[in-house]
Amino acid sequence: MLGRSWYAVFYLQWARGEIEQGIAEARRALDGDPLSAYLMMLLACSLCTAGRLDEAIETARRAGHQDPESFIARWILGVSLGTAGRFDEAVSTLEAAAGMSGRHSRALTSLAGVFGQWGRPSEAGALHRELMDRATRAYVPLTYLALTAEAVGQHEEAMAFARRAWDEREPTFILHARHFPEYRRLRSDPRFVAILREMES
């Protein structure tokens, strides 16, 4: 069942863009193991990618109830809430995810993105600076720095990080850049679209 879920989300949706087929496969995987919080979380990722946000939120909440210690279930719930414009809930959810994970870079990136959407650039900027400082001492994916720079409104810096992420073939960028909702603003830039075309060649 796990292999089917990975195939559904990582390959069909994020690599191939076959959004509806990915949802169908993720549902089949969960049908085979309906109590698996991890498979619920992957279905929530699939639904969030497709823009089916109400169902993504409900599914992510179920995953979190099934496994209250799941960082990634809280993370996708926060992303789904933020994408749906439910900013208060998204911030509290992502702050909880950050707190339970030692301020994991993935949680801080998504939190910055929510603040950016919400029109709160100072909060987004504090998180961007935190990750920039962390990157001088430890590994922070370039794609996260692209997203936090974009959240602050530093679009040229975001594009520079995105270009470097692709030039270095960063796995996180390759997985998410084409279809994950956090990249919507970047995908509006023709230069980012050109990077995506390079990824297909």
Secondary structure, 3 states (H helix, E strand, C coil): CHHHHHHHHHHHHHHCCCHHHHHHHHHHHHHHCCCCHHHHHHHHHHHHHCCCHHHHHHHHHHHHHHCCCCHHHHHHHHHHHHHCCCHHHHHHHHHHHHHHCCCCHHHHHHHHHHHHHCCCHHHHHHHHHHHHHHHCCCCCCHHHHHHHHHHHCCHHHHHHHHHHHHHCCCHHHHHHCCCCHHHCCHHHCHHHHHHHHHHHC
